[in-house]
Amino acid sequence: MSVEIKLTPDNEFRTMVVDAIAGEFRRITDVLSENVERRYLTSAELMDLLHICRTKVWSLVHHEGLPCVKLGGKLLFPQKALDEWIKARIVDAYEPESTP
């Protein structure tokens, strides 16, 4: 013989569950947004992002001051510093470059 019990939560219980889920969702979203701000790109990700080859990455690091961190023989590129480095190099495409 089996007994079937049907529970029907009242509105207060439903509200409590929804609030708990919403709170957890906000916490996870906050953690993810913090991690995005501190994100580092690998050389491969940078090459994909800028559509350049590995040789060009090394050239930009050594000759143009591309910001990076060397960690265990691997270069990591801080996203925020890259954004600033790129913004500093924005040129007006309609203005001819001056030639010395």
C-alpha distances in whole Angstrom, upper triangle without the diagonal:
4,7,10,13,16,20,23,26,29,32,33,31,31,35,35,33,35,38,37,37,40,42,40,42,45,45,45,47,50,49,50,53,54,54,56,59,59,59,61,62,62,65,63,62,65,67,64,64,68,69,71,71,71,75,75,72,75,78,76,75,79,81,79,78,74,72,70,68,69,66,66,68,66,67,65,66,65,64,65,69,69,68,71,73,73,74,77,78,77,81,82,82,85,87,89,89,92,94,96
4,6,10,13,16,19,22,25,29,30,27,28,31,31,29,32,34,33,33,36,38,37,38,41,42,41,44,46,46,46,49,51,51,52,55,56,55,58,58,59,62,60,58,62,63,61,61,65,65,68,68,68,72,72,69,71,74,73,72,75,78,76,74,71,68,66,65,66,63,63,65,63,64,61,62,61,60,62,65,65,65,68,70,69,70,73,74,74,77,78,78,81,83,85,85,89,90,93
4,6,10,13,16,19,22,26,27,24,25,28,28,26,29,32,31,31,34,36,35,36,39,40,39,42,44,44,45,48,49,49,51,54,55,54,57,58,59,62,60,58,61,63,60,61,64,65,67,68,68,72,71,69,71,74,72,71,75,77,75,73,70,68,66,64,65,62,63,65,63,64,61,62,60,59,61,64,64,64,66,69,68,69,72,73,73,76,77,77,80,82,84,84,88,90,92
4,7,10,13,16,19,22,24,21,22,25,25,24,26,29,28,28,31,33,32,33,36,37,37,39,42,42,42,45,47,47,48,51,52,52,54,55,56,59,57,55,59,60,58,58,61,62,65,65,65,69,69,66,69,72,70,69,72,75,73,71,67,65,63,62,63,60,61,63,61,61,59,59,58,57,58,61,61,61,64,66,65,66,69,70,69,73,74,74,77,79,81,81,85,87,89
4,6,10,13,16,19,20,18,19,22,22,21,23,26,25,25,28,30,30,31,34,35,35,37,39,40,40,43,45,45,46,49,50,50,53,54,55,58,57,54,58,60,57,57,60,61,64,65,65,68,68,65,68,71,69,68,71,73,71,69,66,64,62,61,62,59,60,62,60,60,57,58,56,55,56,60,60,59,62,64,64,64,67,69,68,71,72,72,75,77,80,80,83,85,87
4,7,10,13,16,18,15,16,19,20,18,20,23,23,23,26,28,28,29,32,33,33,35,37,38,38,41,43,43,44,47,48,48,51,52,54,57,55,53,56,58,55,54,58,59,62,63,63,67,66,64,66,69,67,66,70,72,69,67,64,62,60,59,60,58,59,61,59,59,56,56,54,53,54,58,58,57,59,62,61,61,65,66,65,68,69,70,72,75,77,77,81,83,85
4,6,9,13,14,12,12,16,16,15,17,20,20,20,23,25,25,26,29,30,30,32,34,35,36,38,40,41,42,45,46,46,49,50,52,55,54,51,54,56,53,53,57,58,60,61,61,65,65,62,64,67,65,64,68,69,67,65,62,59,58,57,58,56,57,59,57,57,54,54,52,51,51,55,55,54,57,60,59,59,62,64,63,66,67,68,70,72,75,75,78,81,83
4,6,10,12,10,10,13,14,13,15,18,19,19,21,23,24,25,27,29,29,31,33,34,35,37,39,40,41,43,45,45,48,50,52,55,53,51,53,55,53,52,56,57,60,61,61,65,64,61,64,66,64,63,67,69,66,64,61,59,57,57,58,56,57,60,57,57,54,53,51,50,50,54,54,53,56,58,58,58,61,62,61,65,65,66,68,71,73,74,77,79,81
4,7,8,6,6,10,11,10,12,15,15,16,18,20,21,22,24,26,27,28,30,31,32,34,36,37,39,41,42,43,46,47,50,53,52,49,51,54,51,50,54,55,58,59,59,63,62,59,62,64,62,61,65,66,64,62,58,56,55,54,56,54,55,58,55,55,51,51,49,47,48,51,52,51,53,56,55,55,58,60,59,62,63,64,66,68,71,71,74,77,79
4,6,5,6,9,10,11,13,14,16,17,18,20,22,23,25,26,28,29,31,32,33,35,37,38,39,41,43,44,47,49,51,54,53,50,53,55,52,51,55,56,59,61,61,64,63,60,63,65,63,62,66,67,65,63,59,57,56,55,57,55,57,59,56,56,53,52,50,48,48,52,53,51,53,56,56,55,59,60,59,62,63,64,66,68,71,72,75,77,79
4,5,5,6,9,10,10,12,14,15,16,18,20,21,22,24,26,27,28,30,31,32,34,36,37,39,41,42,45,47,49,53,52,48,51,53,50,49,53,54,57,59,59,63,61,58,61,63,61,60,64,65,62,60,57,55,54,53,56,54,56,58,55,54,51,50,48,46,46,49,50,48,51,54,53,52,56,58,56,59,60,61,63,65,68,69,72,74,77
4,5,5,6,9,10,11,12,14,15,16,18,20,21,23,24,26,27,29,30,31,33,35,36,38,40,41,44,46,49,52,51,48,50,53,50,49,52,54,57,59,59,62,61,58,60,63,60,59,63,64,62,59,56,54,53,52,54,52,54,57,54,53,50,49,47,45,45,48,49,48,50,53,53,52,55,57,56,59,60,61,63,65,68,68,71,74,76
4,5,5,6,9,10,11,12,14,15,17,18,20,21,23,24,26,27,29,30,32,33,35,37,38,39,43,44,47,50,49,46,49,51,49,48,51,53,55,57,57,60,59,56,59,61,59,58,61,63,60,58,55,52,51,51,52,50,52,55,52,51,48,48,45,44,44,47,48,47,49,52,52,51,54,56,56,59,60,61,63,65,68,68,71,73,76
4,5,5,6,9,10,11,12,14,15,16,18,20,21,22,24,26,27,28,30,32,33,35,37,37,41,42,45,48,47,44,46,49,46,45,48,50,53,54,55,58,57,54,57,59,56,56,59,61,58,56,53,51,50,49,51,49,51,53,50,50,46,46,43,42,42,46,46,45,47,50,49,49,52,54,53,56,57,58,60,62,65,65,68,71,73
4,5,5,6,9,10,10,12,14,15,16,18,20,21,22,24,26,27,29,30,31,33,35,36,40,41,44,47,46,43,45,48,45,44,47,49,52,54,54,57,56,53,56,58,55,54,58,59,57,54,51,49,48,48,50,48,50,52,49,49,45,44,42,40,40,44,44,43,45,48,48,47,50,52,51,54,55,56,58,60,63,63,66,69,71
4,6,5,6,9,10,11,12,14,15,17,18,20,21,23,24,26,27,29,30,32,34,35,38,40,43,46,45,42,45,47,45,44,47,49,52,53,53,56,55,52,55,57,54,53,57,58,56,53,50,48,47,46,48,46,48,51,48,47,44,43,41,39,39,43,44,42,44,47,47,47,50,52,51,54,56,57,59,61,64,64,67,69,71
4,5,5,6,9,10,11,12,14,15,17,18,20,21,23,24,26,27,29,31,32,33,36,38,40,44,43,40,42,45,43,41,45,47,49,51,51,54,53,50,53,55,52,51,55,57,54,52,49,46,45,44,46,44,46,48,46,45,42,42,39,38,38,42,42,41,43,46,46,46,49,51,50,53,54,55,58,60,62,62,65,68,70
4,5,5,6,9,10,10,12,14,15,16,18,20,21,22,24,26,27,29,31,31,35,37,39,42,41,38,40,43,41,39,43,44,47,49,49,52,51,48,51,53,50,50,53,55,52,50,47,44,44,43,45,44,45,48,45,44,40,40,37,36,36,39,40,39,41,44,43,43,46,48,47,50,51,52,55,57,59,59,62,65,67
4,5,5,6,9,10,10,12,14,15,16,18,20,21,23,25,26,27,29,30,34,36,38,42,41,38,40,43,41,39,42,44,47,49,49,52,51,48,50,52,50,49,52,54,51,49,46,43,42,42,44,42,44,47,44,43,39,39,36,34,34,38,39,37,39,42,42,42,45,47,46,49,50,52,54,56,59,59,61,64,66
4,5,5,6,9,10,11,12,14,15,17,19,20,21,23,25,26,28,29,32,34,37,40,40,37,39,42,40,38,42,44,46,47,47,51,49,46,49,51,48,47,51,53,50,48,45,42,41,40,42,40,42,44,42,41,38,37,35,33,33,37,38,37,39,42,42,42,45,47,46,50,51,52,55,56,59,59,62,64,66
4,5,5,6,9,10,11,12,14,15,17,18,20,21,23,25,26,27,30,32,34,38,37,34,36,39,37,35,39,41,43,45,45,48,47,44,46,49,46,45,49,51,48,46,43,40,39,38,40,39,40,43,40,39,36,35,33,31,32,35,36,35,37,40,40,40,43,45,44,47,49,50,52,54,57,56,59,62,64
4,5,5,6,9,10,10,12,14,15,16,18,20,21,23,25,26,29,31,34,37,36,33,35,38,36,34,37,39,42,44,44,47,46,43,45,47,45,44,48,49,46,44,41,39,38,37,40,38,40,42,39,38,35,34,32,30,30,33,34,33,35,38,38,37,40,42,41,45,46,47,50,51,54,54,57,59,61
4,5,5,6,9,10,11,13,14,15,17,19,20,22,23,25,28,30,33,37,36,33,35,38,36,34,37,40,42,44,43,47,45,42,45,47,44,43,46,48,45,43,40,37,36,36,38,36,39,41,38,37,34,33,30,29,29,32,33,32,34,37,37,37,40,42,41,45,46,47,50,52,54,54,57,59,61
4,5,5,6,9,10,11,12,14,16,17,19,20,22,23,26,28,31,34,34,31,33,36,34,32,36,38,40,41,41,44,43,40,42,45,42,41,45,46,44,42,38,36,35,34,36,34,36,38,35,35,31,31,29,27,28,31,32,31,33,36,36,36,39,41,41,44,46,47,50,51,54,53,56,58,60
4,5,5,6,9,10,11,12,14,16,17,19,21,21,24,26,29,32,31,28,30,33,31,30,33,35,37,39,39,42,41,38,41,43,40,39,43,45,42,40,37,34,33,33,35,33,35,37,34,34,30,29,27,25,26,29,30,29,31,34,34,34,37,39,38,41,43,44,47,48,51,51,53,56,58
4,6,5,6,9,10,10,12,14,15,17,19,20,24,26,29,32,32,28,30,33,31,29,32,35,37,39,39,42,40,37,40,42,39,38,42,43,41,38,35,33,32,32,34,33,35,37,34,33,29,28,26,24,24,27,28,27,29,32,32,32,35,37,36,40,41,42,45,47,49,49,52,54,56
4,5,5,6,9,10,11,13,14,16,17,19,22,25,27,31,31,28,29,33,31,29,32,35,37,38,38,41,40,37,39,41,38,37,40,42,40,37,34,31,30,30,32,30,33,35,32,31,28,27,24,23,23,27,28,27,29,32,32,32,35,37,37,40,42,43,46,48,50,49,52,54,56
4,5,5,6,9,10,11,12,15,16,16,20,22,24,28,28,25,27,30,28,26,30,32,34,35,35,38,37,34,36,39,36,35,38,40,38,36,32,30,29,28,30,28,30,32,30,29,25,25,23,21,22,25,26,25,28,30,30,31,33,35,35,39,41,42,45,46,48,48,51,53,54
4,5,5,6,9,10,11,13,15,15,19,21,24,27,27,23,25,28,26,24,28,30,32,34,34,37,36,32,35,37,34,33,37,39,36,34,31,28,27,27,30,28,31,33,29,28,25,24,21,19,20,23,24,23,25,28,28,28,31,33,32,36,37,39,41,43,45,45,48,50,52
4,5,5,6,9,10,11,13,14,18,21,24,27,27,24,25,29,27,25,28,31,33,34,34,37,35,32,35,37,34,32,36,38,35,32,29,27,26,26,28,27,30,32,29,28,24,23,20,18,18,22,23,22,24,27,27,27,29,32,32,35,37,38,41,43,45,44,47,49,51
4,6,5,6,9,10,11,12,16,18,21,25,25,22,24,27,26,24,27,30,31,33,32,35,34,30,33,35,32,31,34,36,34,31,28,25,24,23,26,24,27,29,26,25,21,21,18,17,17,21,22,21,23,26,27,27,30,32,32,36,38,39,42,43,45,44,47,49,51
4,5,5,6,9,10,10,14,16,19,22,22,19,21,24,22,21,24,26,28,30,29,32,31,28,30,33,30,29,32,34,32,29,26,24,23,22,25,23,26,27,24,23,20,19,16,15,16,19,20,19,22,24,24,25,28,29,30,33,35,36,39,41,43,42,45,47,48
4,5,5,7,9,10,14,16,19,22,23,19,20,24,22,20,23,26,28,29,29,32,30,27,30,32,29,28,31,33,30,28,25,22,22,22,25,24,27,28,25,23,20,18,15,13,13,17,18,17,19,22,22,22,25,27,27,30,32,34,37,38,40,39,42,44,46
4,5,5,7,9,13,15,19,22,23,20,20,24,23,21,24,27,28,30,29,32,30,27,29,31,28,27,30,32,29,26,24,21,20,20,22,22,25,26,23,22,18,17,14,13,12,16,17,17,18,21,22,22,25,27,27,31,33,35,38,39,41,40,42,44,46
4,5,5,6,10,12,15,19,19,16,18,21,20,19,22,24,26,27,26,29,28,24,26,29,26,24,28,30,28,25,22,19,18,17,20,19,21,23,20,19,15,15,12,11,12,15,16,16,18,20,21,22,24,26,27,31,33,34,38,39,40,39,42,43,45
4,5,5,9,11,14,17,18,14,15,19,18,16,19,21,23,25,24,27,25,22,25,27,24,23,26,28,26,23,20,18,17,17,20,19,22,24,20,18,15,13,11,9,10,13,14,13,16,18,18,19,22,23,24,27,30,31,34,35,37,36,39,41,42
4,6,9,12,15,18,19,16,16,20,19,17,19,22,24,25,25,27,25,22,24,26,23,22,25,27,24,21,19,16,16,16,19,19,23,24,21,18,15,13,9,8,7,11,12,11,13,16,17,17,19,21,22,26,28,30,33,34,36,34,37,39,40
4,7,10,13,16,18,15,15,19,19,17,19,22,23,24,23,26,24,21,22,25,22,20,23,25,23,20,17,14,13,13,16,16,19,20,18,16,12,11,7,7,8,10,12,12,14,16,17,18,20,22,23,27,30,31,35,35,37,35,38,39,40
4,7,10,13,14,12,12,16,16,14,16,19,20,21,20,23,22,18,20,22,20,18,22,24,22,19,16,13,12,12,15,15,18,19,15,13,10,9,6,6,8,10,11,12,14,15,16,18,20,21,23,26,29,30,34,34,36,34,37,38,40
4,7,10,12,9,10,13,14,13,15,17,18,18,17,20,19,15,17,19,17,15,19,21,19,17,13,11,9,9,11,11,15,15,12,10,6,5,4,6,9,10,10,12,14,14,15,18,19,20,22,25,29,29,33,34,35,33,35,36,38
4,7,8,6,6,10,10,9,12,14,14,15,14,17,16,12,14,17,15,14,17,19,18,16,13,11,9,10,12,12,15,15,11,9,6,5,6,7,10,11,9,12,14,14,14,17,19,19,21,24,27,28,31,32,33,31,34,35,36
4,5,5,6,9,10,10,12,14,13,13,11,14,14,11,13,16,14,13,16,19,18,17,13,12,10,10,11,11,13,12,8,7,5,6,9,10,14,14,12,15,17,16,17,20,21,21,23,26,29,29,33,34,34,32,35,35,37
4,5,5,6,9,10,10,11,10,9,7,11,11,7,9,12,12,11,14,16,16,15,12,12,10,11,11,12,14,12,8,6,7,7,11,12,15,15,12,15,18,16,16,19,21,20,22,25,28,27,31,32,32,30,32,33,34
4,5,5,6,9,10,10,10,9,8,12,12,10,12,15,14,14,17,19,19,18,15,15,13,15,15,15,16,14,11,10,10,10,14,14,17,17,14,17,20,18,18,21,23,22,23,26,29,28,32,33,33,31,34,34,36
4,5,5,6,9,10,10,11,11,14,14,11,14,16,15,15,19,20,19,18,15,15,13,15,15,16,18,17,13,11,10,9,12,11,14,15,12,14,17,17,16,19,21,20,21,24,27,26,30,31,32,30,33,34,36
4,5,5,6,8,8,9,9,12,11,8,11,13,12,12,15,17,15,15,11,12,11,13,15,16,18,17,13,10,9,8,10,9,13,13,10,12,15,13,12,16,17,17,18,21,24,23,27,28,28,27,30,30,32
4,6,5,5,5,6,7,10,9,7,11,12,12,13,16,17,16,16,13,14,14,16,17,18,20,18,14,12,12,11,14,13,16,16,13,15,17,16,14,18,19,18,19,21,24,23,27,28,28,26,29,30,32
4,6,5,7,9,10,13,12,11,15,16,15,16,19,20,19,19,16,17,16,18,19,20,22,20,17,15,14,13,15,14,17,17,14,15,18,17,15,18,21,19,20,22,24,23,27,28,29,28,31,32,34
4,6,8,11,12,15,13,11,15,16,14,16,19,20,18,18,14,15,15,18,19,21,23,21,18,15,14,12,13,11,14,15,11,12,15,14,12,15,17,16,16,19,21,21,24,26,27,26,29,30,32
4,6,9,11,13,10,9,13,14,12,14,17,17,15,16,12,14,15,18,20,22,24,22,19,16,15,12,14,12,15,15,11,12,14,13,10,13,16,14,14,16,19,18,22,23,23,22,25,26,29
4,7,10,12,10,10,14,14,13,16,18,18,17,18,15,17,18,20,22,23,25,23,20,17,17,15,18,16,19,18,15,15,18,16,14,17,19,17,17,19,21,19,23,24,24,23,27,27,30
4,7,8,6,7,11,11,10,13,15,15,14,16,13,16,16,19,20,22,23,20,18,15,16,14,17,16,19,18,15,16,18,16,14,18,19,16,17,19,21,20,24,25,24,23,26,26,28
4,5,5,7,9,10,11,13,15,15,15,17,14,17,16,19,19,20,21,18,16,14,16,15,18,18,21,20,17,19,21,18,17,21,22,19,21,22,25,23,27,28,27,25,28,28,29
4,5,5,6,9,10,11,12,14,15,15,13,15,14,16,15,17,18,15,13,11,13,13,17,18,21,19,16,19,21,18,18,22,22,20,22,24,27,26,30,30,29,27,30,29,30
4,5,5,6,9,10,11,12,13,15,13,16,15,17,16,19,19,16,15,13,15,15,19,20,22,20,18,20,22,19,18,22,22,20,22,23,26,25,29,29,28,25,27,27,28
4,5,5,6,9,10,10,10,12,11,14,14,17,17,20,21,18,16,14,15,14,18,18,20,18,15,18,19,16,15,18,18,16,18,20,23,22,25,25,24,22,24,24,25
4,5,5,6,9,10,10,11,8,11,10,13,13,16,18,15,13,10,11,11,14,15,17,15,12,15,17,14,13,17,17,16,18,20,23,23,27,27,26,24,26,26,27
4,5,5,6,8,10,10,9,11,10,13,12,15,16,13,12,10,12,12,15,17,19,17,14,18,19,15,16,20,19,18,20,22,26,26,29,29,28,25,27,26,27
4,5,5,6,7,9,9,12,12,15,15,18,20,17,15,13,15,14,17,18,20,17,15,18,18,15,15,19,18,16,19,20,23,23,27,26,25,22,23,23,23
4,6,5,5,6,5,9,10,14,14,18,20,17,16,12,13,12,15,15,17,14,12,14,15,11,11,15,14,12,15,17,21,21,24,24,23,20,22,22,23
4,6,6,5,4,7,7,10,11,15,17,14,13,10,11,10,13,15,16,13,11,15,15,11,13,16,15,14,18,20,24,24,28,27,26,23,25,25,25
4,6,6,8,10,10,13,13,16,18,15,15,12,14,14,16,18,19,16,15,18,18,14,16,19,17,16,20,22,25,26,29,28,27,24,25,24,24
4,6,8,11,13,15,16,20,22,19,18,15,17,16,18,19,20,17,15,18,17,13,15,18,16,14,18,19,22,23,26,25,23,20,21,20,20
4,6,9,12,15,16,20,22,20,19,15,16,14,16,17,17,14,12,15,14,10,11,14,12,11,14,16,19,20,23,22,21,18,19,19,20
4,6,9,12,14,17,20,18,17,13,14,12,13,15,15,11,10,13,12,9,11,14,12,12,15,17,21,22,26,24,24,21,22,22,23
4,6,10,12,16,18,17,15,11,11,8,10,11,12,9,7,11,10,7,9,12,11,11,14,17,21,22,25,25,25,22,24,24,25
4,7,10,13,17,15,13,10,9,6,7,9,10,6,6,10,10,7,10,13,12,13,16,19,23,24,28,27,28,25,27,27,28
4,7,10,13,12,10,6,6,4,6,10,11,8,8,12,13,11,13,16,16,17,20,23,26,27,31,31,31,28,30,31,31
4,6,10,10,8,6,5,6,8,11,13,11,12,15,15,14,17,19,19,20,23,26,30,31,35,34,35,32,34,34,34
4,7,6,6,5,6,9,11,15,16,14,15,18,19,17,20,23,23,23,26,29,33,33,37,37,37,34,36,36,36
4,6,5,6,7,11,12,16,18,16,17,20,21,20,22,25,25,26,29,32,36,36,40,40,40,37,39,39,40
4,5,8,10,14,16,19,21,20,20,24,25,24,26,29,29,29,32,35,39,39,43,43,43,40,42,41,42
4,7,10,13,16,19,22,20,20,23,24,23,24,28,28,28,30,33,37,37,41,41,40,37,39,39,39
4,7,10,13,16,19,17,17,20,22,20,21,25,25,25,28,31,34,34,38,38,38,36,37,37,38
4,7,10,13,15,14,13,17,18,16,18,21,21,21,24,27,31,31,35,35,35,32,34,34,35
4,7,9,12,11,11,14,16,15,16,19,20,20,23,26,29,30,34,34,34,32,34,35,36
4,6,9,8,7,10,12,11,12,15,16,17,19,22,26,27,30,30,31,29,31,32,33
4,6,5,6,9,10,10,12,14,16,17,19,22,26,27,30,31,32,30,32,33,34
4,6,5,6,9,10,10,12,14,16,17,21,23,25,28,29,30,28,31,32,34
4,5,5,6,9,10,11,13,15,16,20,23,24,28,28,29,28,30,32,33
4,5,5,6,9,10,11,13,15,18,22,23,27,26,28,26,28,29,30
4,5,5,6,8,10,11,13,16,20,21,24,24,26,24,26,27,29
4,6,5,6,9,10,11,15,18,19,22,23,24,23,26,27,29
4,5,5,6,9,10,14,17,19,22,22,24,22,24,26,27
4,6,5,7,9,13,16,18,21,21,22,20,22,23,25
4,5,5,7,10,14,15,18,18,20,18,21,22,24
4,5,5,9,12,14,17,17,19,18,20,22,24
4,6,9,12,15,17,16,18,16,18,20,22
4,6,10,12,15,14,15,13,15,17,19
4,7,9,12,12,14,13,15,18,20
4,6,9,8,10,9,12,15,18
4,5,6,8,9,12,15,18
4,6,8,9,13,15,19
4,6,9,12,15,19
4,6,9,12,16
4,6,9,13
4,6,10
4,7
4
